[in-house]
């Protein structure tokens, strides 16, 4: 699956992103690329997984760095 495929069901999108990240773990590549640093499928998958707590857990399990989110001002006391 890719970002332009027909199935947009959230579970299918998450599963596709998870499988792509698994294929790229430890420097490997997927069927869609030759270089894990420039693979558009991998970039899409990382973006999808980073948006969700469960996806961030998948990235941690695969030892793929998860960027630290900057704190927002919303909800902070004045």
Backbone as numpy.savetxt, mean C-alpha at the origin, in Angstrom:
# Nx Ny Nz CAx CAy CAz Cx Cy Cz
-5.07 -7.10 -10.21 -5.91 -5.92 -10.21 -5.03 -4.69 -10.21
-5.53 -3.67 -10.81 -4.83 -2.39 -10.81 -5.83 -1.29 -10.54
-5.36 -0.08 -10.38 -6.29 1.00 -10.07 -7.33 1.23 -11.16
-7.14 0.69 -12.36 -8.10 0.91 -13.43 -8.97 -0.31 -13.71
-8.82 -1.37 -12.96 -9.64 -2.56 -13.17 -11.08 -2.32 -12.77
-11.95 -3.27 -13.13 -13.39 -3.12 -12.93 -13.85 -3.22 -11.48
-13.24 -4.05 -10.66 -13.74 -4.27 -9.31 -13.27 -3.16 -8.37
-14.23 -2.42 -7.86 -13.90 -1.34 -6.93 -14.40 -1.64 -5.53
-14.79 -2.86 -5.28 -15.25 -3.23 -3.94 -14.07 -3.06 -2.99
-14.26 -2.39 -1.85 -13.14 -2.12 -0.94 -12.33 -3.36 -0.56
-12.99 -4.48 -0.35 -12.25 -5.69 0.03 -11.36 -6.17 -1.11
-11.83 -6.05 -2.35 -11.02 -6.47 -3.50 -9.84 -5.53 -3.71
-10.07 -4.25 -3.53 -8.99 -3.27 -3.68 -7.91 -3.52 -2.62
-8.34 -3.72 -1.37 -7.40 -3.97 -0.28 -6.60 -5.25 -0.55
-7.29 -6.31 -0.97 -6.62 -7.59 -1.22 -5.61 -7.46 -2.36
-5.96 -6.74 -3.39 -5.03 -6.54 -4.50 -3.79 -5.76 -4.04
-4.01 -4.73 -3.25 -2.88 -3.94 -2.74 -2.01 -4.80 -1.83
-2.64 -5.61 -0.99 -1.89 -6.49 -0.08 -1.04 -7.49 -0.86
-1.64 -8.10 -1.88 -0.89 -9.08 -2.67 0.26 -8.44 -3.44
0.04 -7.25 -3.95 1.12 -6.55 -4.65 2.27 -6.25 -3.70
1.95 -5.78 -2.50 3.01 -5.50 -1.51 3.75 -6.77 -1.15
3.03 -7.88 -1.01 3.68 -9.16 -0.69 4.64 -9.56 -1.81
4.23 -9.35 -3.05 5.09 -9.71 -4.18 6.37 -8.88 -4.20
6.29 -7.66 -3.72 7.45 -6.76 -3.73 8.29 -6.85 -2.46
7.84 -7.59 -1.48 8.60 -7.70 -0.22 9.99 -8.26 -0.49
10.95 -7.80 0.26 12.34 -8.25 0.16 12.96 -8.01 -1.20
12.53 -6.93 -1.88 13.15 -6.55 -3.14 12.69 -7.33 -4.36
11.69 -8.18 -4.22 11.20 -8.92 -5.38 10.34 -8.01 -6.25
9.89 -8.51 -7.37 9.06 -7.74 -8.27 7.78 -8.50 -8.61
6.79 -7.78 -9.13 5.54 -8.42 -9.54 5.53 -8.63 -11.05
4.48 -9.21 -11.56 4.38 -9.47 -12.99 4.29 -8.17 -13.80
4.05 -7.09 -13.12 3.80 -5.81 -13.76 5.05 -4.92 -13.87
6.18 -5.38 -13.38 7.33 -4.48 -13.32 8.65 -5.19 -13.56
9.66 -4.37 -13.67 11.03 -4.87 -13.74 11.89 -4.25 -12.64
11.38 -3.20 -11.99 12.12 -2.52 -10.94 11.14 -2.09 -9.85
11.27 -2.65 -8.65 10.31 -2.36 -7.59 10.29 -0.89 -7.17
11.31 -0.14 -7.51 11.35 1.26 -7.12 10.51 2.14 -8.06
10.20 1.66 -9.28 9.45 2.47 -10.22 8.13 1.82 -10.66
7.75 0.73 -10.08 6.53 0.02 -10.46 5.29 0.84 -10.05
4.46 1.19 -11.01 3.27 1.99 -10.70 2.26 1.17 -9.90
2.20 -0.12 -10.13 1.29 -0.99 -9.36 1.71 -0.99 -7.90
3.01 -1.07 -7.65 3.53 -1.08 -6.28 3.28 0.27 -5.60
3.49 1.35 -6.33 3.23 2.68 -5.78 1.76 2.83 -5.41
0.87 2.35 -6.28 -0.56 2.39 -6.00 -0.88 1.57 -4.75
-0.30 0.37 -4.66 -0.57 -0.52 -3.52 -0.12 0.12 -2.21
1.05 0.72 -2.20 1.53 1.37 -0.98 0.60 2.50 -0.57
0.14 3.27 -1.53 -0.78 4.35 -1.22 -2.08 3.84 -0.62
-2.61 2.76 -1.19 -3.84 2.17 -0.67 -3.64 1.64 0.75
-2.57 0.92 0.97 -2.34 0.30 2.27 -2.04 1.33 3.35
-1.37 2.39 3.01 -1.03 3.42 3.99 -2.25 4.20 4.46
-3.33 4.16 3.71 -4.55 4.91 4.06 -5.37 4.23 5.15
-5.10 2.97 5.44 -5.94 2.20 6.36 -5.10 1.56 7.46
-5.62 1.53 8.70 -4.88 0.89 9.80 -4.51 -0.56 9.49
-5.42 -1.33 8.92 -5.12 -2.72 8.58 -4.03 -2.82 7.52
-4.03 -1.88 6.60 -3.01 -1.84 5.56 -1.65 -1.50 6.14
-1.64 -0.57 7.10 -0.36 -0.24 7.75 0.17 -1.44 8.52
-0.72 -2.24 9.09 -0.29 -3.47 9.77 0.34 -4.44 8.78
-0.24 -4.56 7.59 0.32 -5.43 6.55 1.72 -4.96 6.19
1.88 -3.66 6.01 3.20 -3.12 5.65 4.22 -3.40 6.76
3.81 -3.25 8.01 4.73 -3.54 9.12 5.13 -5.01 9.13
4.17 -5.91 8.88 4.46 -7.34 8.85 5.44 -7.67 7.73
5.33 -6.98 6.62 6.22 -7.21 5.48 7.53 -6.43 5.60
7.66 -5.65 6.68 8.84 -4.82 6.94 9.06 -3.78 5.85
7.94 -3.22 5.38 7.97 -2.12 4.42 7.76 -0.85 5.23
8.66 0.12 5.14 8.54 1.33 5.95 7.21 2.04 5.77
6.64 2.45 6.87 5.40 3.22 6.88 5.76 4.62 7.34
5.49 5.65 6.52 5.86 7.00 6.94 5.09 7.42 8.19
5.76 8.15 9.04 5.12 8.68 10.24 4.28 9.87 9.83
3.02 9.84 10.24 2.13 10.94 9.89 2.37 12.11 10.83
2.38 13.30 10.25 2.55 14.51 11.05 1.29 14.74 11.86
1.43 15.16 13.12 0.24 15.44 13.92 -0.55 16.58 13.31
-1.85 16.49 13.41 -2.69 17.57 12.89 -3.10 18.47 14.03
-3.52 19.66 13.70 -3.94 20.60 14.72 -5.36 20.32 15.19
-6.10 19.56 14.43 -7.48 19.27 14.79 -7.54 18.51 16.12
-8.38 18.96 16.99 -8.56 18.27 18.27 -7.59 18.68 19.35
-6.60 19.49 19.02 -5.66 19.92 20.05 -6.26 21.08 20.83
-5.92 21.12 22.10 -6.42 22.21 22.94 -5.69 23.50 22.62
-6.39 24.59 22.80 -5.78 25.90 22.52 -5.17 26.48 23.76
